[in-house]
Amino acid sequence: MPTWTTRLGLTRDALIISARTAIATVVSLLVARILKLPEFYWAPISTVVILLSTIDPLTLAWQRFAGTALGAALGALIATCAHPNWLIYGFGIFLCGILSSILRLKSAYRFAAIAFSIVLLITHDRPPWIVGLHRFIEVSVGIAVALLVTVLWPAPTA
């Protein structure tokens, strides 16, 4: 006789994955808030990206870490040297791709482009270098928590 959970389509794995994701995102959120990071929500978002991906968490964490570092630094540099407009933005996205390739970080390009876009396009009340640094720290907190949870509480294997 089926239980209410099986009738709803819930499995033990779904409950475990949901619980570990909820706990990990809350930990990321709290750490980022304790560190008084201005855009603290990037930490739990990064945790979700790492934990719920179909890509190996360590591989994805490295891609996100390296890409965010590259994009945040490039965004801060360009925002400091030039007034952002569509041409500067397009050039920066292009440069993210070229640098990702040169540095052998091709799969980190998407994360570099995301971080670059956030640093360059969103209006902030702080200097671009501070914004880029905060973005990198916020994402790194999320990555660290996701990796810690992956080691301490592995996902169920199908």
C-alpha positions in Angstrom: 0.0 0.0 0.0 1.5 3.3 -1.1 2.2 6.0 1.6 1.3 9.6 1.3 4.8 10.5 0.3 4.9 8.0 -2.6 1.5 9.2 -3.7 2.9 12.7 -3.9 6.0 11.6 -5.7 8.3 12.3 -2.8 11.3 10.1 -2.4 13.8 9.7 0.4 16.5 11.2 -1.9 14.3 14.3 -2.7 13.8 14.9 1.0 17.5 14.6 1.7 18.5 16.8 -1.2 15.9 19.4 -0.1 17.1 19.4 3.5 20.8 19.7 2.7 20.2 22.5 0.2 18.0 24.4 2.7 20.5 24.0 5.5 23.4 24.9 3.3 21.7 28.0 1.9 20.8 29.3 5.3 24.4 28.8 6.5 25.6 30.7 3.5 23.1 33.5 4.1 24.1 33.7 7.8 27.8 33.8 7.1 27.4 36.5 4.5 25.2 38.5 6.9 27.7 38.1 9.8 30.4 39.4 7.4 28.1 42.3 6.6 28.4 41.8 2.9 26.2 44.3 1.1 24.8 41.9 -1.5 24.7 38.9 0.9 22.1 37.0 -1.3 24.9 36.0 -3.7 26.3 33.6 -1.1 23.2 31.3 -1.0 22.6 31.7 -4.7 26.2 30.4 -5.3 25.5 27.5 -2.8 22.4 26.5 -4.8 24.3 26.7 -8.1 27.0 24.3 -6.8 24.8 21.9 -4.8 22.0 21.4 -7.4 24.1 21.2 -10.5 24.6 18.0 -12.5 28.3 18.9 -12.8 30.7 17.6 -10.2 30.6 20.1 -7.3 34.4 20.5 -7.2 34.7 21.2 -10.9 31.8 23.6 -10.9 33.1 25.3 -7.7 36.5 25.9 -9.4 34.8 27.3 -12.5 32.6 29.6 -10.5 35.5 30.8 -8.3 37.9 31.5 -11.1 35.3 33.0 -13.4 33.9 35.3 -10.6 37.5 36.4 -9.8 38.2 37.2 -13.4 34.9 38.9 -14.1 34.8 41.0 -10.9 38.4 42.2 -11.4 37.9 43.0 -15.1 34.6 44.8 -14.3 36.2 46.8 -11.5 39.2 47.7 -13.8 37.0 48.8 -16.7 34.5 50.6 -14.5 37.4 52.6 -13.0 38.9 53.5 -16.4 35.9 54.1 -18.6 32.3 55.2 -18.4 30.1 52.1 -18.9 28.0 52.1 -22.1 26.9 49.4 -24.5 30.2 49.4 -26.4 32.4 49.2 -23.3 30.1 46.4 -22.0 30.3 44.4 -25.2 34.1 44.8 -25.2 34.3 43.6 -21.6 32.2 40.5 -22.3 34.4 39.8 -25.3 37.5 40.3 -23.2 36.1 37.9 -20.5 35.9 35.2 -23.2 39.4 35.9 -24.6 41.0 36.0 -21.1 39.1 32.8 -20.0 40.5 31.1 -23.1 44.1 32.3 -22.6 44.0 31.4 -18.9 42.6 28.0 -19.8 39.4 28.8 -17.9 37.1 28.3 -20.9 34.3 26.8 -18.9 34.5 29.6 -16.3 33.7 32.2 -19.0 29.9 32.2 -18.1 30.7 33.0 -14.5 33.2 35.7 -15.6 30.6 37.3 -17.8 28.0 37.2 -15.0 30.3 38.8 -12.5 31.5 41.4 -15.0 27.9 42.3 -15.8 27.0 42.8 -12.2 30.0 44.9 -11.4 29.8 47.0 -14.5 26.0 47.4 -15.1 24.5 47.7 -11.6 24.7 51.1 -10.0 26.5 51.0 -6.7 27.4 53.6 -4.2 30.9 52.2 -3.6 34.0 52.3 -5.8 34.2 49.6 -8.5 37.1 47.8 -6.7 35.1 47.5 -3.5 32.1 46.2 -5.5 34.2 43.6 -7.3 35.8 42.5 -4.1 32.5 42.1 -2.3 31.1 40.2 -5.3 34.0 37.8 -5.2 33.7 37.3 -1.4 30.0 36.8 -1.5 30.3 34.1 -4.2 33.3 32.5 -2.4 31.3 32.2 0.8 28.6 30.3 -1.1 31.1 28.1 -2.8 32.9 27.3 0.5 29.7 26.3 2.2 28.6 24.2 -0.7 31.9 22.3 -0.8 31.8 21.8 3.0 28.3 20.4 2.8 29.3 18.2 -0.1 32.1 16.7 2.0 30.2 16.5 5.3 26.8 15.4 3.9 27.2 13.8 0.5 24.2 13.8 -1.9 22.4 10.5 -2.3 23.6 8.5 -5.3 21.0 7.4 -7.7 
